Structure formats: C-alpha cells, structure tokens
Amino acid sequence: MNEPKCDLCGSKRYKSLCESQDYRFFSTEEHFSLFECGDCGLVYLNPMLAKEEWAKFYPKAAAYYPSFKHHGTLFGRGVDLVSRLLYLPRIFDIRRYKKSGKLLDIGFGTGYFLYFMKERGFDIYGVDTADEVCDFVSGKLGEKNKIFNKELKDCNFGSDEFDLVTLLHVLEHLPDPMEHLQEIHRILKPDGVLMIEVPNIDSIAYKILGKYWFQLDIPRHVYHFSVKSLSAMLDKYGYKVKKVSTFSMRIFFASIRGCFHVMKRYRVGYILSRILILLAVPFILAATVISRFMPKNGEIIRLYAVKK
C-alpha cells in the first residue's frame, strides 16, 4: 500500500475508513481499503488501481446495464417507462437553470438521459469510453457524430462551448476527477451549468450498512464524496455551487439488492437468505424514512454549479 495522501488538499493526515470487496459482481476476492482525509474529508481508494487494471472489474454492458439485454422487449419498454419517471426530477431541476442549449453528458451509460433531453430540445453530445455503450446509444439516438467513444480530454471540444455539462454517477469512477473538472471548466460557457450526482459517503445508509453499502461499489468507485468534500473540490477548480441537496429515493431498493449480493457472496441458502432479507426490511425501511428528515444525509448528492 502507498502512503495515503489526499489528491484534493494534499494532506497526509488520514484515517482508515473500512475494507471492502466487490460485493456487486464478485470480480475478485481481493480486499480494498478506503481512507478519509483528516482535513477535507475526501474518501479515496488506496492504493489506486493502475489504468490497465480497471477493465477487469467492469462486466459487459448487458450485466452492468440490465436494460441492454432487454432492449426492444416488453420488459425493456417497462424499463424505459420507469427510467423516464426516475429522470423527471432531474429534468425539472435542470430546466430551472437551462431550458435549452448545448448539452454534454459524460459517461452516459444507457443514454436515457440524453434521449429525454433531446426530446426537450437540447442539442445533445455524449462522451463514454465503453465501445458497446457508444454503439448502442449512437444508434438509438441517431446522433453518431455527437457520441464520442474516447476520454474527455481527447475530444478537443472548444472553449466556452457548452451550456450544460452533466456527470451523473460518473465522478466517483474517475481516477482523475480534478483533471475532468478543469477540462469541463474550460468547455463550459461563462454562464454554463455543471450538474453532478454522486453517492453520499455521509449518508445514513453508509453509516448503517458500512462496507456492505451498495453504493460503495468497490473497486469501481475510487472516490467517495460528502457535501463538504465535493463542494470544496468544485470551489478549488473554479466553480460556484448554486444548489446542493441529497435524497434517498432508491435507498430501500438498493439496500435490498445489496443484501442479496452479500448473501450470494457468502453462499447463503435460498430459504435462509429470504428469511434474513425479510428480517432486514423493517430496519432498511426505517432508515429510508429517517433519511428524509436529514437533509445532508441522503444517499445521493445532487449538485448544481456555475463557472466563477
């Protein structure tokens, strides 16, 4: 292990937060360590993965995004409808800041967000490094020349080009979030808006579930943010935070899903695993309700910022 050092503030003061494994896809038996900066509170994986190691921890798109394998089926259309409903709060929020313009979504995944924003008149662009994802989304959107299968820094976008840039559950995956924020700052217009969503390491869900928290998603999530550390990072790289909130809309379902993954990991029998899940339901439900009254402790951080 390398001596932990915070990439945000440079501090060598830290505390060990937890050790965890890949409880989602069981890609390895290896344990990974998380450390929390003693000054700014940023949580990070140590040691960081070498770039050539990343790919082995990510499954094919059909496993990572279940809707891929069901595209075009009745089930797939159901997923489309549910996704549309889940994206509505984001869309309503965004339209308070930007009602139209040039949008760049970084790490667009299934492409639902781009599709919905195109419906609302935005000029959409997307960046992702997964070949299968880019082929699927460019075909679905009919915007092949606006889908870039490469790193953001290699896209050569112009300065002051975009009205809106979104990072929806992407920043925590990046080994170089600071470099991305600097490049986004360059390509945003002077009145441009950056929207970020990341899991909240200060959430009541993490405090209860610890290393089994589904949103920990080790080792694919290499950084873990609180409202404080994310705001500090944006301030350092030239942004002014306009609005920040947390929410826990999916904590109940994500926690149940996480429990199933843990049962699978420890090869708990079918009947016993269902009994244990049923016993856990009241506690998870209580945590979901309590989190509604803790504005900084929801499971997900949603933040809007502008260029200073």
N, C-alpha and C positions, 0 to 999 in steps of 0.2 A: 504494500500500500504506500502511495505517495503521502508526504506530509500534507494534510489538508490545508488549503488556502482559498479564501473566498475570491471568486473572479469579479465580484461586483465592487467590493470595497478594499480588497487586498489584505484583509485581516487574517492573521494566523491564529486568532482566538476561535475556538470551536468546541462543540460538544457532540458526542456521538448520539445520534437520534434513535436509530434502530438498524437492525439487519433483517433483510427480507430476501425472498426468492421470487421467481417468475411463477406466481400463482394463477396467472391467466392462461398462458399457453404451455407452460411447463417445458420451455425450450432448453432448459439446462437445470442441473442440480446445484449449480453454483449459488453461493450466498453473496449478496451485495450490501455494502454499507452506506448509510446516509448520515451526513454530518450537517449540523446547523451552525452558521456563522455566529460567533458570540457578539458581534457588533451590529450587523444589519439584519440578521435573521434569515438570510437566504439559505435554503437547504439544497444540498448537492450530493451527487453520487461520487464516491471516491474509492478506488481510482476510477477516472473517466474511461469509457470504452474507447479503444482505438477505432478509427473510422472503418477499417476493414472488418471489424467485429460486429458492427451494427446489424448487417443484413441477416445474420443467422438468428437473431432474436425476433424478427418480423416474419410472420407467416404469409402465405399467398393472400391476395386481396379477398378471395372468397371466404377465407377464415377470419380475416381481420375486419372485413365489412360484409356481414352475412347477406345483406341485400343484393350483393353482386350475383350470387349463385341463384337468387330467386327473381332476377330481373325479367320482367315480361310475364310472370306467372300471377295468379290470383293473389298469392301471398305477397309477392313483390309489389303489387298495386296497393295492398293493405299497408305495407311498409312505407310506400310513397305518401299515403294519406296521413299516417301517424307522423312522419317526418315533417310534412307540411305544417301540421298543428304545433309540433315542437319548435319549429323555426319562427312561428309567428311573433313570440315576444321579442326575439332579436330584431326582426324586421320592423316592428313598431318602434322599438328603441332607436334603431338606425335612422329612420325617417324623421326623427326629431332633429337630427343633425344634417343629414343629406337626403334629399328627396330624389335626386338623380345624379348622374355623373359617371366618371370612370372609376371602376371598382377592381381592385386586385385582391384575390383570396389566395393566401399562401398555405399550402398543404390542404388542398380542397377535398381530399378523400372521395366520397361517393358523388360529389358535385351537386348535391341537393341545394345547398345554399346558393351557388352560382345560378342554378336553374331558376330558383324562386326570385332572385334579384333581377335576372334577365326579364322575367315576366313583368316586373315593376319598372322597366325602362332603363335600368342601369346598363352601361357599356362594360361588359364583364371580361376580366382576364384572370387566369389562374396559373399557379406555379406548384408543381409537385415533382418529386424525384422517382416515383414508382411508375414504371413503364405501363403495367397493366391498368392502373388507375387512369393515367393520362389518355390511353387509347379509348377506354370506356367512356370517360367524361367528354372528350372532344367529339366522339360520335354522337353521344346523347344530346349535346348542346348544339352541334352543328357549327362549332366555332374553333376549328382545328388550328387556325392561325393565331388564336388568342390563348391557347393552352400550351404552356412551356414545361417540357419534361427536362428540367435542369435545376441547378441551385439558383437561388435568387440573384446572387452576385454575378452569375453568368448570363443573365437575361438582358443586360445592357439597356435597361429602361432609362428614359430621360429624366433629368432633374425636374422637380415640380410637375410631375406627370399625372398623379392620381389624386382623385378627390377623397377616396376612401380605401384603406387597406385593412384587411381582416386577418387575424391569427386565431382561429377557433380550435382550441385544444391542440396547438402546434408548438408554442414556445417552450413547453416543458420537455419536448422531444429533442430540441436543438442543442448540440454541444457548444454552439456559438451564438447564444441569444443576443449578446451585446452587439456583435457584428451585424446581425439581422436588423436590430433596432436602428443602428446607424445608417444602414442602406435604405431602410424604409423612410427614415427622416429625410434623406436626400430626394427620394422619388415622390414624396407627398407634396402637394401644393401648399402654399403658405397657410391656407385655411383648411387644409386637409385633415381628415379624422382617422385615427387608428383605433380599431376595436380589438380587444383581446379577451379571450376566455381561457382560463386555466383552472385546474383543481386547486383547492384552498387547503394548504397544509395546516392552517389554523382551525379547520372545520371540526365540529363536534363529531363528525363521522370518523375522522382520523383519530381523535382523542379516545374514542371508544374501541375502534377496530384495530388501531395500531398497524403492525406490519401486514395485516390481512386486509387493509382498506383497499377496495377495488381500484380506486383512482390512483393508488401509488404506482401501479403498473410497472414495477421494476423488471428489467433494467431499461425499458424503452423510455421511461420518463427519467431524464438525467438531472433536471432541476425541479424544485418544488417551491411554490411561491405562497406568501401570505399577502394580504393587502399592503402591509408595510413594506415588504421587500420589493414587491412589484412596482409600487409607486416610487420607491427610491431609485430603482433601475431606470424607470422612464424619466424621472427628473434629471438623472445624471446624463442621459443621452438626448436631451433637448426637447422633452415633451412636457406639456402641462396637462395634468389629469383633470378632466371635466366632470366625470361621474364614475363612481365605483360602487358596486353592490355585490352581494353574494346571495346565492339561492340554493335550494336543495330539492328541486323538483323531482329528481330521479334518485335521490339517496336510498329510498326504500327498495326500489327495484335493483339498483346497482349493488346494494349490500346483500340482498338475497342471492344475486348472481355470484358475488364474491364468496359467499358461504358455500355455494355449490362447488366452486373451483377448489376451495380448501378441502372439502370432503373428497373430491376426486383425487387431490394430491395425496391424501393420506389413506386412500383406498377404503373409505368407509362404506359399508354395505348399503344397498339401495334403501331398505326399510329403515335402518338406523339413521341414515343421512336425512331422510324425510322427517323423522321424529325430531331430530336436532334442529332442523330448519324451522319446524313449527314452534318449537320452544323459543327460538331466537326471534321470531316475528314480533311479539309484543315489545321487546326491547328496541328493535330496529324502528318499529312504528313510533314508539315514544321519542326516540332520538330525532326522527323526522319532524315530529310536531314541535319539539323543543327548539330545534334549529330555526324554525320560522320566527322565533322571538329573539334570535341572537344575530343581529344584522352583520356582524363581521365573521360569523362562524358557520355560514352556509357552506355547502360542499364545493360550489363553483364560484369563482370570481369572474365578474363581467365588468370590464373597464373601458372607458372611452377617453381618449387623449387627443390633443392637437399639438402642432408644432409651436414651440415658443417663438 
